[in-house]
Amino acid sequence: MATLKKVAHTLKGSAGNVSATRLMDAGAALNSAIHQGAATQEILALGAELAAELGKLLEGLRNALGEN
């Protein structure tokens, strides 16, 4: 869990730096859930939400750069 928490925290901060608020919020939610000792199922669901938001951001960047 320590690695997942670090990844969530890092993505939260990086997303905030580029105003990717949905990704930042997803990272904050996952980081908080891990810190509070949430159930594994909740952590997995929040991890999936974080991954989905990251995917959306990356897709948007690819589209903006004309790579799709």
DSSP file with accessible surface (Angstrom, degrees, kcal/mol):
  #  RESIDUE AA STRUCTURE BP1 BP2  ACC     N-H-->O    O-->H-N    N-H-->O    O-->H-N    TCO  KAPPA ALPHA  PHI   PSI    X-CA   Y-CA   Z-CA
    1    1 A M     >        0   0  127      0, 0.0     4,-2.7     0, 0.0     5,-0.2   0.000 360.0 360.0 360.0 -27.7    0.0    0.0    0.0
    2    2 A A  H  >  +     0   0   81      1,-0.2     4,-2.2     2,-0.2     5,-0.1   0.902 360.0  47.5 -61.8 -40.7    2.9    2.4    0.6
    3    3 A T  H  > S+     0   0  111      2,-0.2     4,-2.6     1,-0.2    -1,-0.2   0.922 112.3  49.2 -66.4 -43.2    3.8    2.4   -3.1
    4    4 A L  H  > S+     0   0   65      1,-0.2     4,-2.7     2,-0.2    -2,-0.2   0.910 110.6  50.8 -62.2 -41.4    0.2    3.0   -4.1
    5    5 A K  H  X S+     0   0   68     -4,-2.7     4,-2.7     2,-0.2    -1,-0.2   0.920 110.5  49.4 -62.6 -41.7   -0.1    5.8   -1.6
    6    6 A K  H  X S+     0   0  149     -4,-2.2     4,-2.7     2,-0.2    -2,-0.2   0.918 111.7  48.5 -64.6 -42.1    3.1    7.4   -3.0
    7    7 A V  H  X S+     0   0   69     -4,-2.6     4,-2.9     2,-0.2     5,-0.3   0.936 112.6  48.4 -63.1 -45.5    1.8    7.1   -6.6
    8    8 A A  H  X S+     0   0    0     -4,-2.7     4,-2.4     1,-0.2    -2,-0.2   0.928 113.4  47.5 -61.2 -43.6   -1.6    8.6   -5.7
    9    9 A H  H  X S+     0   0   99     -4,-2.7     4,-2.3    -5,-0.2    -2,-0.2   0.925 113.3  47.7 -63.9 -44.1    0.1   11.5   -3.8
   10   10 A T  H  X S+     0   0   72     -4,-2.7     4,-2.8     2,-0.2     5,-0.2   0.924 113.2  47.3 -64.8 -44.9    2.5   12.2   -6.7
   11   11 A L  H  X S+     0   0   40     -4,-2.9     4,-2.8     2,-0.2     5,-0.2   0.899 109.8  54.6 -63.6 -38.7   -0.2   12.1   -9.3
   12   12 A K  H  X S+     0   0   59     -4,-2.4     4,-2.0    -5,-0.3    -2,-0.2   0.950 112.7  42.3 -58.5 -48.9   -2.3   14.4   -7.1
   13   13 A G  H  X S+     0   0   35     -4,-2.3     4,-1.8     2,-0.2    -2,-0.2   0.926 115.6  48.0 -66.1 -44.3    0.4   17.0   -6.9
   14   14 A S  H  X S+     0   0   63     -4,-2.8     4,-0.9     1,-0.2    -1,-0.2   0.905 111.4  51.0 -64.0 -41.4    1.4   16.7  -10.5
   15   15 A A  H ><>S+     0   0    2     -4,-2.8     5,-2.9    -5,-0.2     3,-0.7   0.898 107.9  53.1 -63.3 -40.0   -2.2   17.0  -11.7
   16   16 A G  H ><5S+     0   0   28     -4,-2.0     3,-1.3    -5,-0.2    -1,-0.2   0.879 102.2  59.4 -62.3 -36.0   -2.6   20.1   -9.5
   17   17 A N  H 3<5S+     0   0  141     -4,-1.8    -1,-0.2     1,-0.3    -2,-0.2   0.775 114.1  36.0 -64.1 -27.2    0.4   21.7  -11.1
   18   18 A V  T <<5S-     0   0  103     -4,-0.9    -1,-0.3    -3,-0.7    -2,-0.2   0.180 115.0-111.5-111.9  15.9   -1.3   21.5  -14.6
   19   19 A S  T < 5 +     0   0   98     -3,-1.3     2,-1.5     1,-0.2    -3,-0.2   0.794  63.9 150.5  60.1  32.3   -4.8   22.2  -13.3
   20   20 A A     >< +     0   0   18     -5,-2.9     4,-2.6     1,-0.2    -1,-0.2  -0.651  18.3 173.8 -89.5  77.8   -6.1   18.7  -14.1
   21   21 A T  H  >  +     0   0   81     -2,-1.5     4,-2.9     1,-0.2     5,-0.2   0.830  68.3  53.4 -65.5 -36.2   -8.6   18.9  -11.2
   22   22 A R  H  > S+     0   0  162      2,-0.2     4,-2.1     1,-0.2    -1,-0.2   0.922 113.4  44.1 -65.8 -40.6  -10.4   15.6  -11.8
   23   23 A L  H  > S+     0   0    7      2,-0.2     4,-2.5     1,-0.2    -2,-0.2   0.919 113.8  51.4 -67.1 -41.1   -7.2   13.7  -11.7
   24   24 A M  H  X S+     0   0   58     -4,-2.6     4,-2.5     1,-0.2    -2,-0.2   0.930 110.8  47.9 -61.2 -44.5   -6.0   15.7   -8.7
   25   25 A D  H  X S+     0   0   98     -4,-2.9     4,-2.4     2,-0.2    -1,-0.2   0.892 111.1  50.8 -64.6 -39.4   -9.3   14.9   -6.9
   26   26 A A  H  X S+     0   0   11     -4,-2.1     4,-2.2     2,-0.2    24,-0.2   0.912 111.5  48.1 -65.7 -40.4   -9.1   11.2   -7.7
   27   27 A G  H  X S+     0   0    0     -4,-2.5     4,-2.7     1,-0.2    -2,-0.2   0.908 111.5  50.0 -65.4 -40.7   -5.5   11.1   -6.4
   28   28 A A  H  X S+     0   0   36     -4,-2.5     4,-2.6    -5,-0.2    -2,-0.2   0.908 110.1  50.6 -64.8 -41.0   -6.5   12.9   -3.2
   29   29 A A  H  X S+     0   0   41     -4,-2.4     4,-2.4     2,-0.2    -2,-0.2   0.922 113.5  44.5 -64.3 -43.6   -9.4   10.5   -2.6
   30   30 A L  H  X S+     0   0    0     -4,-2.2     4,-2.5     2,-0.2     5,-0.2   0.938 113.5  50.2 -66.7 -45.5   -7.2    7.5   -3.1
   31   31 A N  H  X S+     0   0   27     -4,-2.7     4,-2.5     1,-0.2    -2,-0.2   0.928 112.9  47.2 -58.0 -44.7   -4.4    8.9   -0.9
   32   32 A S  H  X S+     0   0   50     -4,-2.6     4,-2.4    -5,-0.2    -1,-0.2   0.911 110.2  51.9 -64.6 -44.0   -6.9    9.8    1.8
   33   33 A A  H  <>S+     0   0    5     -4,-2.4     5,-2.7     2,-0.2     4,-0.4   0.916 112.1  46.0 -61.5 -42.1   -8.6    6.3    1.7
   34   34 A I  H ><5S+     0   0   22     -4,-2.5     3,-1.4     1,-0.2    -1,-0.2   0.939 112.2  51.1 -65.5 -45.4   -5.2    4.6    2.1
   35   35 A H  H 3<5S+     0   0  137     -4,-2.5    -2,-0.2     1,-0.3    -1,-0.2   0.866 111.3  48.3 -59.4 -36.7   -4.2    6.9    4.9
   36   36 A Q  T 3<5S-     0   0  146     -4,-2.4    -1,-0.3    -5,-0.2    -2,-0.2   0.457 115.6-114.5 -85.9  -1.6   -7.4    6.2    6.7
   37   37 A G  T < 5 -     0   0   62     -3,-1.4    -3,-0.2    -4,-0.4    -2,-0.1   0.861  47.4-175.8  73.1  37.9   -7.1    2.5    6.3
   38   38 A A      < -     0   0   23     -5,-2.7    -1,-0.1    -6,-0.1     5,-0.0  -0.114  36.0 -79.4 -62.5 162.4  -10.2    2.0    4.1
   39   39 A A     >  -     0   0   66      1,-0.1     4,-2.2     4,-0.0     3,-0.4  -0.272  39.5-115.2 -62.6 148.9  -11.3   -1.4    3.0
   40   40 A T  H  > S+     0   0   88      1,-0.2     4,-2.9     2,-0.2     5,-0.2   0.877 115.1  56.8 -54.3 -42.1   -9.5   -3.0    0.1
   41   41 A Q  H  > S+     0   0  148      1,-0.2     4,-2.1     2,-0.2    -1,-0.2   0.900 108.0  47.2 -59.9 -41.3  -12.5   -2.9   -2.1
   42   42 A E  H  > S+     0   0  102     -3,-0.4     4,-2.6     2,-0.2     5,-0.2   0.919 111.9  50.1 -66.4 -42.4  -12.8    0.9   -1.7
   43   43 A I  H  X S+     0   0    8     -4,-2.2     4,-2.5     1,-0.2    -2,-0.2   0.922 110.7  49.6 -63.4 -42.1   -9.2    1.4   -2.3
   44   44 A L  H  X S+     0   0  104     -4,-2.9     4,-2.2     2,-0.2    -1,-0.2   0.907 111.0  49.6 -63.0 -41.0   -9.4   -0.7   -5.5
   45   45 A A  H  X S+     0   0   49     -4,-2.1     4,-2.0    -5,-0.2    -2,-0.2   0.920 112.4  46.8 -64.8 -42.7  -12.4    1.3   -6.7
   46   46 A L  H  X S+     0   0   23     -4,-2.6     4,-2.4     2,-0.2    -2,-0.2   0.869 110.1  54.1 -68.2 -34.7  -10.6    4.6   -6.1
   47   47 A G  H  X S+     0   0   21     -4,-2.5     4,-2.5    -5,-0.2    -1,-0.2   0.902 107.8  50.2 -63.5 -39.3   -7.5    3.2   -7.8
   48   48 A A  H  X S+     0   0   62     -4,-2.2     4,-2.4     2,-0.2    -2,-0.2   0.896 109.8  50.7 -65.8 -38.6   -9.7    2.4  -10.9
   49   49 A E  H  X S+     0   0  106     -4,-2.0     4,-2.5     2,-0.2    -2,-0.2   0.913 110.2  49.8 -64.5 -41.7  -11.1    5.9  -10.8
   50   50 A L  H  X S+     0   0   10     -4,-2.4     4,-2.5   -24,-0.2    -2,-0.2   0.938 111.5  48.2 -62.2 -45.4   -7.6    7.4  -10.7
   51   51 A A  H  X S+     0   0   63     -4,-2.5     4,-2.5     1,-0.2    -2,-0.2   0.899 111.1  51.2 -62.2 -39.7   -6.5    5.2  -13.6
   52   52 A A  H  X S+     0   0   51     -4,-2.4     4,-2.3     2,-0.2    -1,-0.2   0.920 110.7  47.8 -65.0 -42.9   -9.6    6.2  -15.6
   53   53 A E  H  X S+     0   0   36     -4,-2.5     4,-2.3     2,-0.2    -2,-0.2   0.898 111.2  50.8 -65.3 -39.3   -9.0    9.9  -15.0
   54   54 A L  H  X S+     0   0   53     -4,-2.5     4,-2.8     2,-0.2     5,-0.2   0.925 109.5  51.4 -63.5 -41.8   -5.3    9.5  -16.0
   55   55 A G  H  X S+     0   0   37     -4,-2.5     4,-2.5     1,-0.2    -2,-0.2   0.910 109.2  50.1 -60.8 -42.0   -6.4    7.8  -19.2
   56   56 A K  H  X S+     0   0  117     -4,-2.3     4,-2.4     2,-0.2    -1,-0.2   0.910 111.4  48.6 -63.0 -42.8   -8.8   10.6  -20.0
   57   57 A L  H  X S+     0   0   58     -4,-2.3     4,-2.4     2,-0.2    -2,-0.2   0.942 112.3  47.9 -63.5 -46.2   -6.1   13.2  -19.5
   58   58 A L  H  X S+     0   0   68     -4,-2.8     4,-2.6     1,-0.2    -2,-0.2   0.898 111.1  51.2 -63.0 -39.8   -3.6   11.3  -21.6
   59   59 A E  H  X S+     0   0   85     -4,-2.5     4,-2.5    -5,-0.2    -1,-0.2   0.918 109.7  50.2 -63.0 -42.8   -6.2   10.8  -24.4
   60   60 A G  H  X S+     0   0   38     -4,-2.4     4,-2.5     2,-0.2    -2,-0.2   0.900 110.6  49.3 -62.2 -40.3   -6.9   14.5  -24.3
   61   61 A L  H  X S+     0   0   90     -4,-2.4     4,-2.0     2,-0.2    -2,-0.2   0.917 110.5  50.4 -65.9 -41.2   -3.3   15.4  -24.6
   62   62 A R  H  <>S+     0   0  100     -4,-2.6     5,-3.0     1,-0.2     6,-0.5   0.914 112.1  47.7 -62.7 -41.9   -2.8   13.0  -27.5
   63   63 A N  H ><5S+     0   0   90     -4,-2.5     3,-1.2     1,-0.2    -1,-0.2   0.912 110.6  51.2 -63.9 -42.8   -5.8   14.5  -29.3
   64   64 A A  H 3<5S+     0   0   85     -4,-2.5    -1,-0.2     1,-0.3    -2,-0.2   0.839 112.4  46.7 -64.1 -31.9   -4.5   18.0  -28.7
   65   65 A L  T 3<5S-     0   0  122     -4,-2.0    -1,-0.3    -5,-0.2    -2,-0.2   0.440 114.4-117.6 -89.2   0.2   -1.1   17.0  -30.1
   66   66 A G  T < 5S+     0   0   63     -3,-1.2    -3,-0.2    -4,-0.4    -2,-0.1   0.775  74.2 131.8  70.1  28.8   -2.7   15.4  -33.1
   67   67 A E      <       0   0  130     -5,-3.0    -4,-0.2    -6,-0.2    -5,-0.1   0.376 360.0 360.0 -95.0   5.0   -1.3   12.0  -32.2
   68   68 A N              0   0  112     -6,-0.5    -9,-0.0    -5,-0.1     0, 0.0  -0.855 360.0 360.0-114.0 360.0   -4.6   10.1  -32.6
